[in-house]
Amino acid sequence: MTITNFTVSRVTPNTAITTVYDIAQMVSKIQWVTDMNFSAGQLNFYIKNASGFKLQLGDMIDFHWDNTKVFHGRVFDIQYDRTEVFQVLAYDSMRFLKNEDTLVFPVATARQRFERIMQTFGASGSNLAIPYHSVSDDGYKLPAEVCDGKTYWDMISSAINTVEQATNQEYFLRANYDTVEFVGAKDTQTNILLGDNSLVGDFTFELNLDNLYNAVKVVRSDSQANNRTSYTTQEAAAANSIDLYGKLQKVESADSNENSAQMQAKATALLAQLNRVQDIITLTGAVGNINIRAGQRFFLYMDKLNNIGYGQQEAIADTVTHYFDAAWTMDVKGRWYNGAN
């Protein structure tokens, strides 16, 4: 397996001229990083200065590995030192979701909000349009909202977080080469098995309570009288979890127009989302598989995990780093997948 395409495309401003450079023989130490946590995918690589070739900020990078399209994006950072080597960082199209804007959303699903956001790029000019696709549909209606001076990331992440609290289902964005996709974790299952027989170099398994809450209090600030504010509170708690770990409480503010039943529903939904032990699986030096990227589900079996009661389990990848070199390997950081977020 090897590089089958690595080109740089450079546009001459105010013209229709695009120059393409083939630098496949010049690049080394290629790393492709994907992350579920509302972060653009990135490609890191090195170029040994040859024949005076100079990479420029904004250059388009197109990378294929073993005839598979892997990455399409722009150069955002270049470092150069006395060794005459360029160290380059390029981001995929999701980087432009850091743009700020003001949008008014009607009652709509998170998927529909995502599509509205992506349509704004095309509205700015056809040459700025970003291909997009909705792989999944959440089906949960969000109330109308005005998002003023927020990044597109903040708009969509807020919508997705609200849907996850209400439905206990996980959604995320990813770049599939040059296309930004809205995806539900429920739609990313594979039959890939990683473990002892698939040449995983090393692993760590961690359990912790840092992000666990087993008691939730939702509080609404009511009208003031005589300079005093009254509060309405609804609570939810998991007695078994409190017995095991002690009381770990989260306080959430309610909207001023939420009634007691809505506040109780919010407390119950938050408790279901937050009352979870965090399990973290980190695999290092695994044999590369192009189908494993952030958000992808896979199966994991390690004899040494089986020895402590964790047999074959389904996991979901949160962060994946591919190292494209003579020996193609990948590092995967993820968690057990239980059908919810």
C-alpha positions as CSV (number, residue, x, y, z in Angstrom):
1,M,0.0,0.0,0.0
2,T,1.2,3.4,-0.9
3,I,0.3,7.0,-1.8
4,T,-1.6,7.0,-5.1
5,N,-2.3,10.7,-5.2
6,F,-0.9,13.7,-3.4
7,T,-1.4,17.0,-5.2
8,V,-1.5,20.7,-4.4
9,S,-3.9,22.9,-6.2
10,R,-3.3,26.6,-6.2
11,V,-5.7,29.3,-7.4
12,T,-4.5,32.5,-8.9
13,P,-6.8,35.2,-7.4
14,N,-9.1,37.1,-9.8
15,T,-8.6,34.5,-12.5
16,A,-9.9,31.1,-13.5
17,I,-6.4,29.7,-13.4
18,T,-5.7,26.7,-11.1
19,T,-2.2,25.2,-11.0
20,V,-1.8,21.6,-9.9
21,Y,1.5,20.2,-8.5
22,D,2.2,16.5,-7.9
23,I,4.2,16.3,-4.7
24,A,3.7,12.6,-4.0
25,Q,7.4,11.9,-4.1
26,M,8.2,14.8,-1.8
27,V,5.9,14.2,1.2
28,S,6.6,12.0,4.3
29,K,5.3,11.4,7.8
30,I,1.7,11.7,6.8
31,Q,-0.8,11.7,9.7
32,W,-4.6,11.9,9.2
33,V,-6.5,12.8,12.4
34,T,-10.3,12.7,12.9
35,D,-12.2,13.6,16.0
36,M,-15.9,13.3,17.0
37,N,-15.8,16.3,19.3
38,F,-16.9,19.0,16.8
39,S,-13.4,19.3,15.3
40,A,-12.2,19.5,11.7
41,G,-10.2,16.6,10.4
42,Q,-6.6,17.4,9.8
43,L,-3.7,16.2,7.7
44,N,-0.1,16.6,9.0
45,F,2.8,16.0,6.7
46,Y,6.4,17.0,5.9
47,I,7.9,18.2,2.7
48,K,11.7,18.3,2.1
49,N,12.5,21.4,0.2
50,A,13.3,20.4,-3.4
51,S,13.7,22.4,-6.6
52,G,12.6,25.6,-4.8
53,F,9.0,24.4,-4.4
54,K,7.2,26.5,-1.9
55,L,3.9,25.5,-0.4
56,Q,1.5,28.4,0.3
57,L,-1.3,29.0,2.9
58,G,-4.7,28.2,1.3
59,D,-3.3,25.6,-1.1
60,M,-5.8,22.7,-1.7
61,I,-4.4,19.3,-0.7
62,D,-5.8,16.1,-2.3
63,F,-4.6,12.8,-0.8
64,H,-5.4,9.3,-1.9
65,W,-4.0,6.1,-0.3
66,D,-4.1,2.8,-2.2
67,N,-6.5,4.3,-4.7
68,T,-8.9,5.4,-1.8
69,K,-9.8,9.0,-1.4
70,V,-8.8,10.0,2.1
71,F,-8.4,13.8,2.5
72,H,-9.4,17.0,0.7
73,G,-8.7,20.3,2.4
74,R,-6.7,23.5,2.7
75,V,-3.3,24.3,4.2
76,F,-3.7,26.4,7.3
77,D,-0.3,26.3,8.9
78,I,3.3,26.0,7.6
79,Q,6.5,25.7,9.6
80,Y,10.0,25.8,8.2
81,D,13.3,25.3,10.0
82,R,17.1,25.0,9.4
83,T,16.7,21.4,8.1
84,E,14.9,22.9,5.1
85,V,11.8,20.8,5.8
86,F,8.2,22.2,5.7
87,Q,5.9,20.9,8.4
88,V,2.4,21.4,7.2
89,L,-1.1,21.3,8.7
90,A,-4.2,21.1,6.5
91,Y,-7.8,21.0,7.6
92,D,-10.8,19.5,5.8
93,S,-14.0,21.4,4.9
94,M,-15.3,21.3,8.4
95,R,-12.8,23.9,9.4
96,F,-15.1,26.5,7.8
97,L,-17.7,25.7,10.5
98,K,-15.7,28.0,12.7
99,N,-17.1,30.9,10.7
100,E,-19.4,33.2,12.7
101,D,-22.8,34.2,11.6
102,T,-26.3,35.2,12.6
103,L,-29.1,32.8,11.6
104,V,-32.7,32.5,12.5
105,F,-33.9,28.9,12.8
106,P,-37.6,27.9,12.6
107,V,-38.9,24.8,14.4
108,A,-36.6,22.1,12.9
109,T,-34.6,19.0,13.5
110,A,-30.8,19.1,14.1
111,R,-30.4,17.6,10.6
112,Q,-32.4,20.4,9.1
113,R,-30.3,23.0,11.0
114,F,-27.2,21.3,9.7
115,E,-28.5,21.5,6.1
116,R,-29.5,25.2,6.6
117,I,-25.9,26.0,7.8
118,M,-24.3,24.2,4.8
119,Q,-26.6,26.0,2.4
120,T,-25.2,29.3,3.6
121,F,-21.8,28.4,2.0
122,G,-23.4,28.0,-1.4
123,A,-25.4,31.3,-0.9
124,S,-22.1,33.1,-0.6
125,G,-21.1,32.0,-4.1
126,S,-21.0,28.8,-6.0
127,N,-17.2,28.6,-5.8
128,L,-17.6,28.6,-1.9
129,A,-20.2,25.9,-1.7
130,I,-19.3,22.8,0.3
131,P,-20.8,19.4,-0.6
132,Y,-22.9,18.0,2.2
133,H,-25.0,15.0,2.9
134,S,-27.3,13.8,5.7
135,V,-26.6,10.1,6.4
136,S,-29.0,10.0,9.4
137,D,-32.1,11.9,10.6
138,D,-32.7,12.6,14.2
139,G,-36.4,13.4,13.9
140,Y,-36.5,15.5,17.1
141,K,-38.0,19.0,16.6
142,L,-36.1,21.8,18.2
143,P,-37.9,25.1,19.1
144,A,-37.3,28.2,16.9
145,E,-34.1,30.0,17.9
146,V,-32.1,33.1,16.9
147,C,-28.3,32.4,16.9
148,D,-26.6,35.8,16.9
149,G,-22.9,36.0,16.3
150,K,-22.2,32.4,17.0
151,T,-20.0,30.0,15.1
152,Y,-21.6,27.3,12.9
153,W,-20.0,24.8,15.2
154,D,-21.7,26.3,18.2
155,M,-25.1,26.3,16.4
156,I,-25.0,22.7,15.4
157,S,-23.3,21.4,18.6
158,S,-25.9,23.0,20.7
159,A,-28.7,21.5,18.6
160,I,-27.1,18.0,18.7
161,N,-26.5,18.2,22.5
162,T,-30.2,19.1,23.0
163,V,-31.3,16.1,20.8
164,E,-29.0,13.8,22.7
165,Q,-30.4,14.8,26.1
166,A,-33.9,14.3,24.8
167,T,-33.4,11.1,22.8
168,N,-30.3,9.5,24.3
169,Q,-28.9,9.1,20.7
170,E,-25.6,10.4,19.5
171,Y,-25.0,12.5,16.4
172,F,-21.9,14.1,15.0
173,L,-20.4,15.7,11.8
174,R,-17.6,14.2,9.7
175,A,-15.9,14.9,6.4
176,N,-16.2,12.1,4.0
177,Y,-13.3,13.2,1.7
178,D,-14.8,16.5,0.4
179,T,-18.3,16.1,1.7
180,V,-19.5,17.1,5.2
181,E,-21.9,14.6,6.6
182,F,-24.5,14.6,9.4
183,V,-24.3,11.1,11.0
184,G,-25.9,9.2,13.8
185,A,-23.8,6.7,15.7
186,K,-26.6,4.2,15.2
187,D,-25.7,4.2,11.5
188,T,-21.9,3.6,11.7
189,Q,-21.8,-0.1,12.5
190,T,-19.1,-2.3,10.9
191,N,-18.0,-5.9,11.2
192,I,-14.4,-4.9,11.8
193,L,-12.8,-6.8,14.7
194,L,-9.7,-5.3,16.3
195,G,-7.7,-7.1,18.9
196,D,-5.1,-9.8,19.5
197,N,-5.5,-11.4,16.1
198,S,-5.6,-8.1,14.2
199,L,-2.2,-6.9,15.3
200,V,-3.0,-4.2,17.8
201,G,0.3,-3.1,19.2
202,D,-0.7,-2.1,22.7
203,F,-3.8,-0.9,24.6
204,T,-4.9,0.8,27.8
205,F,-8.4,0.5,29.4
206,E,-9.6,3.1,31.9
207,L,-12.6,3.5,34.0
208,N,-13.4,6.8,35.9
209,L,-16.2,8.8,37.5
210,D,-15.0,12.3,36.5
211,N,-18.0,13.0,34.2
212,L,-20.6,11.0,36.1
213,Y,-23.6,12.6,37.9
214,N,-26.2,10.5,39.7
215,A,-28.4,13.4,40.9
216,V,-29.7,16.2,38.7
217,K,-31.5,19.4,39.9
218,V,-33.2,21.6,37.4
219,V,-33.8,25.1,38.8
220,R,-35.9,28.0,37.4
221,S,-35.6,31.5,38.7
222,D,-39.0,33.0,39.2
223,S,-40.2,36.6,39.6
224,Q,-38.7,38.8,42.2
225,A,-40.7,40.2,45.0
226,N,-39.3,42.7,47.6
227,N,-35.8,42.2,46.0
228,R,-36.0,38.5,46.7
229,T,-36.0,35.8,44.0
230,S,-37.9,32.6,44.4
231,Y,-36.9,29.4,42.7
232,T,-38.8,26.3,41.4
233,T,-36.8,23.1,41.5
234,Q,-37.3,19.6,40.0
235,E,-34.9,16.7,40.8
236,A,-34.0,13.2,39.6
237,A,-31.6,10.8,41.2
238,A,-30.3,7.3,40.7
239,A,-30.3,5.6,44.2
240,N,-28.2,2.6,43.2
241,S,-25.5,4.8,41.7
242,I,-25.5,7.0,44.8
243,D,-25.1,3.9,46.9
244,L,-22.1,2.8,44.8
245,Y,-20.3,6.1,44.2
246,G,-21.7,8.7,46.6
247,K,-23.9,11.6,45.6
248,L,-22.5,13.4,42.5
249,Q,-24.9,16.3,41.7
250,K,-25.4,18.4,38.6
251,V,-27.5,21.7,38.7
252,E,-29.0,22.8,35.4
253,S,-30.8,26.1,34.7
254,A,-34.3,25.9,33.3
255,D,-35.7,28.3,30.7
256,S,-38.0,30.9,32.2
257,N,-41.0,29.5,30.2
258,E,-40.5,25.8,31.2
259,N,-43.2,24.4,33.4
260,S,-42.7,21.9,36.2
261,A,-43.5,18.9,34.0
262,Q,-40.9,20.0,31.4
263,M,-38.3,20.7,34.1
264,Q,-38.9,17.2,35.5
265,A,-38.5,15.7,32.0
266,K,-35.3,17.6,31.6
267,A,-33.9,16.4,34.9
268,T,-34.8,12.8,34.1
269,A,-33.3,13.0,30.6
270,L,-30.1,14.6,31.9
271,L,-29.8,11.9,34.6
272,A,-30.0,9.2,31.9
273,Q,-27.3,10.9,29.9
274,L,-24.9,11.7,32.8
275,N,-25.2,8.7,35.1
276,R,-22.6,6.7,33.2
277,V,-19.1,5.4,34.2
278,Q,-16.7,6.7,31.6
279,D,-14.8,3.9,29.9
280,I,-11.9,4.8,27.7
281,I,-10.2,2.3,25.3
282,T,-6.9,3.4,23.7
283,L,-5.3,1.3,21.0
284,T,-1.8,2.1,19.7
285,G,0.1,0.7,16.8
286,A,-2.8,-1.2,15.2
287,V,-2.6,-2.2,11.6
288,G,-4.2,0.6,9.5
289,N,-7.7,0.2,8.3
290,I,-9.2,3.1,6.2
291,N,-12.7,2.3,7.4
292,I,-11.8,3.2,11.0
293,R,-12.2,6.9,11.7
294,A,-13.9,9.0,14.3
295,G,-17.5,8.0,14.9
296,Q,-17.1,4.5,13.4
297,R,-18.2,1.5,15.4
298,F,-16.1,-1.7,15.6
299,F,-15.7,-4.8,17.7
300,L,-12.8,-5.3,20.1
301,Y,-11.4,-8.5,21.6
302,M,-8.2,-8.7,23.7
303,D,-7.3,-11.8,25.8
304,K,-6.1,-9.5,28.7
305,L,-9.4,-7.6,28.7
306,N,-11.3,-10.9,28.7
307,N,-9.3,-11.9,31.8
308,I,-11.0,-9.1,33.7
309,G,-14.5,-9.7,32.5
310,Y,-14.6,-7.7,29.2
311,G,-15.0,-10.2,26.4
312,Q,-15.8,-9.2,22.8
313,Q,-17.4,-5.7,23.0
314,E,-18.6,-3.2,20.5
315,A,-16.7,0.1,20.7
316,I,-17.0,3.5,19.0
317,A,-14.0,5.5,18.0
318,D,-13.8,9.1,19.3
319,T,-10.4,10.0,17.9
320,V,-8.4,8.2,15.3
321,T,-4.9,9.0,14.0
322,H,-3.6,7.2,10.9
323,Y,0.2,7.1,10.2
324,F,0.7,6.5,6.5
325,D,4.3,5.2,6.1
326,A,6.1,2.1,5.1
327,A,4.2,0.4,8.0
328,W,0.7,1.9,8.0
329,T,-0.6,2.0,11.5
330,M,-3.3,3.8,13.5
331,D,-4.0,4.8,17.1
332,V,-7.7,4.7,18.2
333,K,-9.2,6.3,21.3
334,G,-12.8,5.2,22.0
335,R,-15.3,3.7,24.4
336,W,-17.8,0.9,24.6
337,Y,-20.9,1.4,22.5
338,N,-24.2,0.7,24.2
339,G,-26.6,1.9,21.6
340,A,-26.8,5.4,23.0
341,N,-24.4,8.4,23.4
